[in-house]
Amino acid sequence: MPRFKMVDGETIQLTAEEETARDAEEATWAAGENGRSLADMRETRNRLLADTDFYALSDVTMADAMTTYRQDLRDLPAGKTTKAAVDGATWPTKP
């Protein structure tokens, strides 16, 4: 199916070279899907850990449930190598 672009308000069909370049861009984007998904997971995980960092201060006694929660968060990305694995991950529940 042909693709089009807008030039000066006109719809113009892409040339063969532009189609090839666009196909390459889309392939590169698709190849990085797993890395983006894992990066998003780590970003969320890091935010959740930061939200509970005050429990790890030396003058606070951390409950066993909180220790387990934080460890489960740190372990979460382990073994996740595909977008499906990241999407299917079960996030621990904060105590």
Biopython code that builds the backbone (N, CA, C, O; Angstrom):
import numpy as np
from Bio.PDB.StructureBuilder import StructureBuilder

atoms = [
    (1, "MET", "N", (0.847, -1.164, 0.000)),
    (1, "MET", "CA", (0.000, 0.000, 0.000)),
    (1, "MET", "C", (0.903, 1.240, 0.000)),
    (1, "MET", "O", (1.796, 1.348, 0.840)),
    (2, "PRO", "N", (0.692, 2.127, -0.881)),
    (2, "PRO", "CA", (1.546, 3.316, -0.971)),
    (2, "PRO", "C", (1.348, 4.248, 0.232)),
    (2, "PRO", "O", (0.278, 4.316, 0.837)),
    (3, "ARG", "N", (2.427, 4.956, 0.543)),
    (3, "ARG", "CA", (2.370, 5.946, 1.619)),
    (3, "ARG", "C", (2.517, 7.330, 1.004)),
    (3, "ARG", "O", (3.049, 7.500, -0.093)),
    (4, "PHE", "N", (2.034, 8.294, 1.741)),
    (4, "PHE", "CA", (2.017, 9.652, 1.227)),
    (4, "PHE", "C", (2.611, 10.617, 2.240)),
    (4, "PHE", "O", (2.740, 10.300, 3.423)),
    (5, "LYS", "N", (2.967, 11.791, 1.762)),
    (5, "LYS", "CA", (3.457, 12.868, 2.612)),
    (5, "LYS", "C", (2.785, 14.161, 2.179)),
    (5, "LYS", "O", (2.270, 14.268, 1.066)),
    (6, "MET", "N", (2.799, 15.135, 3.070)),
    (6, "MET", "CA", (2.240, 16.443, 2.753)),
    (6, "MET", "C", (3.386, 17.397, 2.421)),
    (6, "MET", "O", (4.336, 17.529, 3.192)),
    (7, "VAL", "N", (3.290, 18.058, 1.271)),
    (7, "VAL", "CA", (4.265, 19.061, 0.858)),
    (7, "VAL", "C", (3.490, 20.288, 0.399)),
    (7, "VAL", "O", (2.728, 20.246, -0.567)),
    (8, "ASP", "N", (3.708, 21.377, 1.118)),
    (8, "ASP", "CA", (3.012, 22.628, 0.783)),
    (8, "ASP", "C", (1.511, 22.431, 0.650)),
    (8, "ASP", "O", (0.882, 22.980, -0.254)),
    (9, "GLY", "N", (0.940, 21.644, 1.556)),
    (9, "GLY", "CA", (-0.496, 21.430, 1.557)),
    (9, "GLY", "C", (-0.992, 20.406, 0.556)),
    (9, "GLY", "O", (-2.198, 20.174, 0.465)),
    (10, "GLU", "N", (-0.095, 19.788, -0.198)),
    (10, "GLU", "CA", (-0.492, 18.781, -1.187)),
    (10, "GLU", "C", (-0.076, 17.399, -0.715)),
    (10, "GLU", "O", (0.981, 17.236, -0.105)),
    (11, "THR", "N", (-0.907, 16.408, -0.997)),
    (11, "THR", "CA", (-0.592, 15.023, -0.688)),
    (11, "THR", "C", (0.182, 14.429, -1.861)),
    (11, "THR", "O", (-0.288, 14.413, -2.998)),
    (12, "ILE", "N", (1.390, 13.937, -1.547)),
    (12, "ILE", "CA", (2.271, 13.395, -2.589)),
    (12, "ILE", "C", (2.701, 11.998, -2.175)),
    (12, "ILE", "O", (3.039, 11.769, -1.014)),
    (13, "GLN", "N", (2.690, 11.069, -3.112)),
    (13, "GLN", "CA", (3.112, 9.704, -2.833)),
    (13, "GLN", "C", (4.629, 9.671, -2.629)),
    (13, "GLN", "O", (5.376, 10.363, -3.320)),
    (14, "LEU", "N", (5.072, 8.848, -1.661)),
    (14, "LEU", "CA", (6.505, 8.700, -1.428)),
    (14, "LEU", "C", (7.176, 8.029, -2.620)),
    (14, "LEU", "O", (6.583, 7.177, -3.282)),
    (15, "THR", "N", (8.411, 8.420, -2.885)),
    (15, "THR", "CA", (9.189, 7.779, -3.949)),
    (15, "THR", "C", (9.668, 6.422, -3.448)),
    (15, "THR", "O", (9.546, 6.116, -2.262)),
    (16, "ALA", "N", (10.205, 5.620, -4.337)),
    (16, "ALA", "CA", (10.724, 4.300, -3.965)),
    (16, "ALA", "C", (11.833, 4.433, -2.921)),
    (16, "ALA", "O", (11.909, 3.635, -1.987)),
    (17, "GLU", "N", (12.689, 5.438, -3.081)),
    (17, "GLU", "CA", (13.779, 5.659, -2.123)),
    (17, "GLU", "C", (13.228, 6.052, -0.752)),
    (17, "GLU", "O", (13.719, 5.599, 0.282)),
    (18, "GLU", "N", (12.200, 6.903, -0.763)),
    (18, "GLU", "CA", (11.590, 7.319, 0.507)),
    (18, "GLU", "C", (10.877, 6.145, 1.182)),
    (18, "GLU", "O", (10.906, 6.021, 2.406)),
    (19, "GLU", "N", (10.246, 5.294, 0.394)),
    (19, "GLU", "CA", (9.597, 4.097, 0.937)),
    (19, "GLU", "C", (10.632, 3.185, 1.593)),
    (19, "GLU", "O", (10.402, 2.663, 2.683)),
    (20, "THR", "N", (11.770, 2.994, 0.928)),
    (20, "THR", "CA", (12.838, 2.151, 1.466)),
    (20, "THR", "C", (13.376, 2.729, 2.759)),
    (20, "THR", "O", (13.584, 2.002, 3.730)),
    (21, "ALA", "N", (13.604, 4.037, 2.777)),
    (21, "ALA", "CA", (14.104, 4.699, 3.989)),
    (21, "ALA", "C", (13.092, 4.569, 5.127)),
    (21, "ALA", "O", (13.471, 4.307, 6.269)),
    (22, "ARG", "N", (11.817, 4.750, 4.822)),
    (22, "ARG", "CA", (10.762, 4.645, 5.843)),
    (22, "ARG", "C", (10.679, 3.223, 6.374)),
    (22, "ARG", "O", (10.504, 3.024, 7.576)),
    (23, "ASP", "N", (10.803, 2.225, 5.494)),
    (23, "ASP", "CA", (10.796, 0.822, 5.932)),
    (23, "ASP", "C", (11.950, 0.556, 6.894)),
    (23, "ASP", "O", (11.775, -0.133, 7.899)),
    (24, "ALA", "N", (13.128, 1.099, 6.592)),
    (24, "ALA", "CA", (14.292, 0.922, 7.459)),
    (24, "ALA", "C", (14.062, 1.580, 8.816)),
    (24, "ALA", "O", (14.415, 1.007, 9.846)),
    (25, "GLU", "N", (13.474, 2.775, 8.829)),
    (25, "GLU", "CA", (13.178, 3.459, 10.093)),
    (25, "GLU", "C", (12.210, 2.641, 10.939)),
    (25, "GLU", "O", (12.397, 2.500, 12.148)),
    (26, "GLU", "N", (11.179, 2.104, 10.301)),
    (26, "GLU", "CA", (10.186, 1.310, 11.026)),
    (26, "GLU", "C", (10.798, 0.020, 11.566)),
    (26, "GLU", "O", (10.454, -0.410, 12.667)),
    (27, "ALA", "N", (11.694, -0.600, 10.811)),
    (27, "ALA", "CA", (12.351, -1.825, 11.264)),
    (27, "ALA", "C", (13.245, -1.530, 12.462)),
    (27, "ALA", "O", (13.282, -2.304, 13.419)),
    (28, "THR", "N", (13.958, -0.422, 12.410)),
    (28, "THR", "CA", (14.820, -0.032, 13.532)),
    (28, "THR", "C", (13.982, 0.230, 14.775)),
    (28, "THR", "O", (14.340, -0.205, 15.870)),
    (29, "TRP", "N", (12.875, 0.935, 14.612)),
    (29, "TRP", "CA", (11.985, 1.224, 15.743)),
    (29, "TRP", "C", (11.438, -0.074, 16.347)),
    (29, "TRP", "O", (11.425, -0.230, 17.568)),
    (30, "ALA", "N", (10.991, -0.999, 15.504)),
    (30, "ALA", "CA", (10.435, -2.261, 15.989)),
    (30, "ALA", "C", (11.492, -3.092, 16.707)),
    (30, "ALA", "O", (11.182, -3.762, 17.692)),
    (31, "ALA", "N", (12.721, -3.058, 16.236)),
    (31, "ALA", "CA", (13.807, -3.826, 16.852)),
    (31, "ALA", "C", (14.111, -3.329, 18.262)),
    (31, "ALA", "O", (14.600, -4.100, 19.088)),
    (32, "GLY", "N", (13.838, -2.076, 18.552)),
    (32, "GLY", "CA", (14.118, -1.519, 19.872)),
    (32, "GLY", "C", (12.969, -1.634, 20.858)),
    (32, "GLY", "O", (13.056, -1.110, 21.969)),
    (33, "GLU", "N", (11.897, -2.309, 20.472)),
    (33, "GLU", "CA", (10.701, -2.406, 21.312)),
    (33, "GLU", "C", (10.997, -3.045, 22.668)),
    (33, "GLU", "O", (10.540, -2.550, 23.698)),
    (34, "ASN", "N", (11.761, -4.145, 22.675)),
    (34, "ASN", "CA", (12.060, -4.824, 23.937)),
    (34, "ASN", "C", (12.858, -3.928, 24.875)),
    (34, "ASN", "O", (12.583, -3.879, 26.074)),
    (35, "GLY", "N", (13.835, -3.227, 24.337)),
    (35, "GLY", "CA", (14.646, -2.333, 25.159)),
    (35, "GLY", "C", (13.836, -1.193, 25.743)),
    (35, "GLY", "O", (14.030, -0.821, 26.901)),
    (36, "ARG", "N", (12.931, -0.634, 24.955)),
    (36, "ARG", "CA", (12.074, 0.461, 25.459)),
    (36, "ARG", "C", (11.142, -0.035, 26.554)),
    (36, "ARG", "O", (10.926, 0.655, 27.550)),
    (37, "SER", "N", (10.589, -1.226, 26.371)),
    (37, "SER", "CA", (9.682, -1.779, 27.380)),
    (37, "SER", "C", (10.415, -2.020, 28.694)),
    (37, "SER", "O", (9.902, -1.708, 29.768)),
    (38, "LEU", "N", (11.611, -2.576, 28.599)),
    (38, "LEU", "CA", (12.394, -2.842, 29.809)),
    (38, "LEU", "C", (12.824, -1.538, 30.480)),
    (38, "LEU", "O", (12.831, -1.449, 31.708)),
    (39, "ALA", "N", (13.179, -0.542, 29.697)),
    (39, "ALA", "CA", (13.555, 0.760, 30.258)),
    (39, "ALA", "C", (12.370, 1.395, 30.981)),
    (39, "ALA", "O", (12.543, 1.986, 32.047)),
    (40, "ASP", "N", (11.172, 1.281, 30.415)),
    (40, "ASP", "CA", (9.973, 1.804, 31.072)),
    (40, "ASP", "C", (9.720, 1.081, 32.395)),
    (40, "ASP", "O", (9.367, 1.703, 33.397)),
    (41, "MET", "N", (9.905, -0.237, 32.383)),
    (41, "MET", "CA", (9.709, -1.017, 33.610)),
    (41, "MET", "C", (10.696, -0.575, 34.686)),
    (41, "MET", "O", (10.319, -0.387, 35.843)),
    (42, "ARG", "N", (11.947, -0.413, 34.304)),
    (42, "ARG", "CA", (12.965, 0.004, 35.280)),
    (42, "ARG", "C", (12.691, 1.405, 35.814)),
    (42, "ARG", "O", (12.916, 1.677, 36.993)),
    (43, "GLU", "N", (12.209, 2.289, 34.952)),
    (43, "GLU", "CA", (11.887, 3.644, 35.396)),
    (43, "GLU", "C", (10.771, 3.623, 36.441)),
    (43, "GLU", "O", (10.858, 4.310, 37.458)),
    (44, "THR", "N", (9.733, 2.842, 36.193)),
    (44, "THR", "CA", (8.636, 2.717, 37.155)),
    (44, "THR", "C", (9.135, 2.066, 38.438)),
    (44, "THR", "O", (8.818, 2.520, 39.537)),
    (45, "ARG", "N", (9.913, 1.003, 38.291)),
    (45, "ARG", "CA", (10.470, 0.315, 39.461)),
    (45, "ARG", "C", (11.321, 1.259, 40.302)),
    (45, "ARG", "O", (11.208, 1.268, 41.528)),
    (46, "ASN", "N", (12.173, 2.055, 39.657)),
    (46, "ASN", "CA", (13.030, 2.988, 40.382)),
    (46, "ASN", "C", (12.224, 4.036, 41.131)),
    (46, "ASN", "O", (12.582, 4.427, 42.242)),
    (47, "ARG", "N", (11.126, 4.492, 40.515)),
    (47, "ARG", "CA", (10.261, 5.471, 41.181)),
    (47, "ARG", "C", (9.610, 4.854, 42.415)),
    (47, "ARG", "O", (9.529, 5.492, 43.465)),
    (48, "LEU", "N", (9.143, 3.604, 42.286)),
    (48, "LEU", "CA", (8.528, 2.929, 43.425)),
    (48, "LEU", "C", (9.542, 2.685, 44.544)),
    (48, "LEU", "O", (9.205, 2.799, 45.722)),
    (49, "LEU", "N", (10.764, 2.355, 44.185)),
    (49, "LEU", "CA", (11.802, 2.193, 45.209)),
    (49, "LEU", "C", (12.114, 3.527, 45.886)),
    (49, "LEU", "O", (12.271, 3.587, 47.106)),
    (50, "ALA", "N", (12.201, 4.579, 45.102)),
    (50, "ALA", "CA", (12.483, 5.906, 45.673)),
    (50, "ALA", "C", (11.380, 6.346, 46.630)),
    (50, "ALA", "O", (11.646, 7.028, 47.620)),
    (51, "ASP", "N", (10.137, 5.954, 46.332)),
    (51, "ASP", "CA", (9.016, 6.296, 47.207)),
    (51, "ASP", "C", (9.123, 5.637, 48.575)),
    (51, "ASP", "O", (8.506, 6.095, 49.538)),
    (52, "THR", "N", (9.901, 4.568, 48.663)),
    (52, "THR", "CA", (10.038, 3.855, 49.945)),
    (52, "THR", "C", (11.452, 3.948, 50.511)),
    (52, "THR", "O", (11.773, 3.243, 51.467)),
    (53, "ASP", "N", (12.295, 4.793, 49.947)),
    (53, "ASP", "CA", (13.680, 4.903, 50.425)),
    (53, "ASP", "C", (13.773, 5.338, 51.887)),
    (53, "ASP", "O", (14.704, 4.948, 52.591)),
    (54, "PHE", "N", (12.834, 6.126, 52.335)),
    (54, "PHE", "CA", (12.932, 6.613, 53.712)),
    (54, "PHE", "C", (12.845, 5.469, 54.725)),
    (54, "PHE", "O", (13.298, 5.611, 55.861)),
    (55, "TYR", "N", (12.258, 4.323, 54.313)),
    (55, "TYR", "CA", (12.226, 3.162, 55.206)),
    (55, "TYR", "C", (13.620, 2.570, 55.409)),
    (55, "TYR", "O", (13.852, 1.858, 56.386)),
    (56, "ALA", "N", (14.532, 2.851, 54.512)),
    (56, "ALA", "CA", (15.875, 2.279, 54.572)),
    (56, "ALA", "C", (16.859, 3.169, 55.327)),
    (56, "ALA", "O", (18.046, 2.847, 55.388)),
    (57, "LEU", "N", (16.402, 4.271, 55.900)),
    (57, "LEU", "CA", (17.286, 5.136, 56.668)),
    (57, "LEU", "C", (17.757, 4.415, 57.930)),
    (57, "LEU", "O", (17.064, 3.540, 58.450)),
    (58, "SER", "N", (18.923, 4.783, 58.409)),
    (58, "SER", "CA", (19.514, 4.081, 59.547)),
    (58, "SER", "C", (18.714, 4.240, 60.835)),
    (58, "SER", "O", (18.824, 3.399, 61.727)),
    (59, "ASP", "N", (17.918, 5.290, 60.955)),
    (59, "ASP", "CA", (17.147, 5.497, 62.188)),
    (59, "ASP", "C", (15.710, 4.974, 62.094)),
    (59, "ASP", "O", (14.879, 5.283, 62.947)),
    (60, "VAL", "N", (15.419, 4.181, 61.053)),
    (60, "VAL", "CA", (14.088, 3.604, 60.863)),
    (60, "VAL", "C", (14.219, 2.091, 60.824)),
    (60, "VAL", "O", (15.092, 1.544, 60.150)),
    (61, "THR", "N", (13.335, 1.422, 61.561)),
    (61, "THR", "CA", (13.317, -0.036, 61.521)),
    (61, "THR", "C", (12.347, -0.457, 60.425)),
    (61, "THR", "O", (11.150, -0.181, 60.495)),
    (62, "MET", "N", (12.884, -1.126, 59.417)),
    (62, "MET", "CA", (12.058, -1.526, 58.277)),
    (62, "MET", "C", (11.361, -2.848, 58.586)),
    (62, "MET", "O", (11.992, -3.805, 59.035)),
    (63, "ALA", "N", (10.064, -2.889, 58.343)),
    (63, "ALA", "CA", (9.295, -4.120, 58.530)),
    (63, "ALA", "C", (9.724, -5.164, 57.504)),
    (63, "ALA", "O", (10.181, -4.834, 56.409)),
    (64, "ASP", "N", (9.567, -6.423, 57.883)),
    (64, "ASP", "CA", (9.937, -7.510, 56.975)),
    (64, "ASP", "C", (9.149, -7.428, 55.668)),
    (64, "ASP", "O", (9.691, -7.716, 54.601)),
    (65, "ALA", "N", (7.882, -7.041, 55.743)),
    (65, "ALA", "CA", (7.058, -6.938, 54.533)),
    (65, "ALA", "C", (7.614, -5.877, 53.587)),
    (65, "ALA", "O", (7.601, -6.067, 52.371)),
    (66, "MET", "N", (8.100, -4.763, 54.130)),
    (66, "MET", "CA", (8.672, -3.701, 53.297)),
    (66, "MET", "C", (9.994, -4.160, 52.696)),
    (66, "MET", "O", (10.286, -3.866, 51.536)),
    (67, "THR", "N", (10.787, -4.873, 53.471)),
    (67, "THR", "CA", (12.054, -5.411, 52.954)),
    (67, "THR", "C", (11.774, -6.355, 51.783)),
    (67, "THR", "O", (12.456, -6.302, 50.760)),
    (68, "THR", "N", (10.779, -7.206, 51.937)),
    (68, "THR", "CA", (10.409, -8.143, 50.871)),
    (68, "THR", "C", (9.900, -7.400, 49.649)),
    (68, "THR", "O", (10.271, -7.734, 48.523)),
    (69, "TYR", "N", (9.055, -6.397, 49.855)),
    (69, "TYR", "CA", (8.524, -5.589, 48.755)),
    (69, "TYR", "C", (9.647, -4.939, 47.966)),
    (69, "TYR", "O", (9.668, -5.010, 46.737)),
    (70, "ARG", "N", (10.578, -4.307, 48.666)),
    (70, "ARG", "CA", (11.684, -3.627, 47.988)),
    (70, "ARG", "C", (12.564, -4.630, 47.241)),
    (70, "ARG", "O", (13.025, -4.342, 46.137)),
    (71, "GLN", "N", (12.800, -5.797, 47.828)),
    (71, "GLN", "CA", (13.599, -6.811, 47.134)),
    (71, "GLN", "C", (12.867, -7.326, 45.905)),
    (71, "GLN", "O", (13.482, -7.541, 44.861)),
    (72, "ASP", "N", (11.555, -7.527, 46.022)),
    (72, "ASP", "CA", (10.767, -7.974, 44.863)),
    (72, "ASP", "C", (10.821, -6.945, 43.737)),
    (72, "ASP", "O", (10.884, -7.316, 42.565)),
    (73, "LEU", "N", (10.796, -5.660, 44.078)),
    (73, "LEU", "CA", (10.922, -4.611, 43.062)),
    (73, "LEU", "C", (12.284, -4.686, 42.375)),
    (73, "LEU", "O", (12.379, -4.577, 41.152)),
    (74, "ARG", "N", (13.335, -4.873, 43.175)),
    (74, "ARG", "CA", (14.683, -4.944, 42.580)),
    (74, "ARG", "C", (14.829, -6.169, 41.678)),
    (74, "ARG", "O", (15.543, -6.125, 40.676)),
    (75, "ASP", "N", (14.155, -7.259, 42.034)),
    (75, "ASP", "CA", (14.249, -8.504, 41.249)),
    (75, "ASP", "C", (13.338, -8.509, 40.023)),
    (75, "ASP", "O", (13.500, -9.350, 39.139)),
    (76, "LEU", "N", (12.396, -7.594, 39.959)),
    (76, "LEU", "CA", (11.368, -7.623, 38.919)),
    (76, "LEU", "C", (11.900, -7.695, 37.485)),
    (76, "LEU", "O", (11.412, -8.523, 36.716)),
    (77, "PRO", "N", (12.875, -6.872, 37.086)),
    (77, "PRO", "CA", (13.307, -6.921, 35.680)),
    (77, "PRO", "C", (14.111, -8.166, 35.295)),
    (77, "PRO", "O", (14.305, -8.434, 34.109)),
    (78, "ALA", "N", (14.575, -8.920, 36.280)),
    (78, "ALA", "CA", (15.423, -10.079, 35.999)),
    (78, "ALA", "C", (14.706, -11.078, 35.094)),
    (78, "ALA", "O", (13.576, -11.477, 35.373)),
    (79, "GLY", "N", (15.358, -11.474, 34.026)),
    (79, "GLY", "CA", (14.827, -12.477, 33.117)),
    (79, "GLY", "C", (13.803, -11.966, 32.119)),
    (79, "GLY", "O", (13.294, -12.733, 31.302)),
    (80, "LYS", "N", (13.501, -10.684, 32.178)),
    (80, "LYS", "CA", (12.528, -10.116, 31.234)),
    (80, "LYS", "C", (13.290, -9.645, 29.987)),
    (80, "LYS", "O", (13.986, -8.631, 30.022)),
    (81, "THR", "N", (13.149, -10.385, 28.904)),
    (81, "THR", "CA", (13.899, -10.046, 27.693)),
    (81, "THR", "C", (12.998, -9.690, 26.516)),
    (81, "THR", "O", (13.481, -9.283, 25.460)),
    (82, "THR", "N", (11.693, -9.843, 26.698)),
    (82, "THR", "CA", (10.764, -9.521, 25.610)),
    (82, "THR", "C", (9.681, -8.575, 26.121)),
    (82, "THR", "O", (9.433, -8.481, 27.323)),
    (83, "LYS", "N", (9.054, -7.888, 25.197)),
    (83, "LYS", "CA", (7.964, -6.981, 25.564)),
    (83, "LYS", "C", (6.833, -7.757, 26.219)),
    (83, "LYS", "O", (6.214, -7.268, 27.164)),
    (84, "ALA", "N", (6.557, -8.956, 25.732)),
    (84, "ALA", "CA", (5.495, -9.782, 26.309)),
    (84, "ALA", "C", (5.803, -10.133, 27.767)),
    (84, "ALA", "O", (4.909, -10.131, 28.614)),
    (85, "ALA", "N", (7.067, -10.434, 28.051)),
    (85, "ALA", "CA", (7.449, -10.752, 29.428)),
    (85, "ALA", "C", (7.304, -9.530, 30.323)),
    (85, "ALA", "O", (6.849, -9.641, 31.462)),
    (86, "VAL", "N", (7.686, -8.372, 29.814)),
    (86, "VAL", "CA", (7.547, -7.136, 30.590)),
    (86, "VAL", "C", (6.069, -6.823, 30.814)),
    (86, "VAL", "O", (5.666, -6.483, 31.926)),
    (87, "ASP", "N", (5.268, -6.935, 29.765)),
    (87, "ASP", "CA", (3.840, -6.645, 29.883)),
    (87, "ASP", "C", (3.133, -7.627, 30.815)),
    (87, "ASP", "O", (2.153, -7.266, 31.467)),
    (88, "GLY", "N", (3.617, -8.846, 30.881)),
    (88, "GLY", "CA", (2.992, -9.872, 31.723)),
    (88, "GLY", "C", (3.530, -9.933, 33.132)),
    (88, "GLY", "O", (3.120, -10.794, 33.910)),
    (89, "ALA", "N", (4.442, -9.038, 33.480)),
    (89, "ALA", "CA", (5.052, -9.043, 34.804)),
    (89, "ALA", "C", (4.014, -8.716, 35.881)),
    (89, "ALA", "O", (3.115, -7.899, 35.682)),
    (90, "THR", "N", (4.168, -9.369, 37.003)),
    (90, "THR", "CA", (3.298, -9.108, 38.147)),
    (90, "THR", "C", (4.052, -8.213, 39.125)),
    (90, "THR", "O", (5.074, -8.602, 39.689)),
    (91, "TRP", "N", (3.530, -7.020, 39.309)),
    (91, "TRP", "CA", (4.172, -6.066, 40.210)),
    (91, "TRP", "C", (3.827, -6.400, 41.653)),
    (91, "TRP", "O", (2.679, -6.730, 41.951)),
    (92, "PRO", "N", (4.801, -6.319, 42.555)),
    (92, "PRO", "CA", (4.501, -6.601, 43.962)),
    (92, "PRO", "C", (3.584, -5.521, 44.541)),
    (92, "PRO", "O", (3.564, -4.384, 44.070)),
    (93, "THR", "N", (2.838, -5.899, 45.557)),
    (93, "THR", "CA", (1.918, -4.981, 46.210)),
    (93, "THR", "C", (2.616, -4.345, 47.405)),
    (93, "THR", "O", (3.217, -5.031, 48.231)),
    (94, "LYS", "N", (2.524, -3.032, 47.479)),
    (94, "LYS", "CA", (3.155, -2.302, 48.582)),
    (94, "LYS", "C", (2.417, -2.618, 49.882)),
    (94, "LYS", "O", (1.191, -2.521, 49.945)),
    (95, "PRO", "N", (3.167, -2.995, 50.917)),
    (95, "PRO", "CA", (2.510, -3.303, 52.207)),
    (95, "PRO", "C", (1.978, -2.046, 52.883)),
    (95, "PRO", "O", (1.402, -2.126, 53.968)),
]
sb = StructureBuilder()
sb.init_structure("model")
sb.init_model(0)
sb.init_chain("A")
sb.init_seg("    ")
for serial, (resi, resn, name, xyz) in enumerate(atoms, 1):
    if name == "N":
        sb.init_residue(resn, " ", resi, " ")
    sb.init_atom(name, np.array(xyz, "f"), 0.0, 1.0, " ", f" {name:<3s}", serial, name[0])
structure = sb.get_structure()
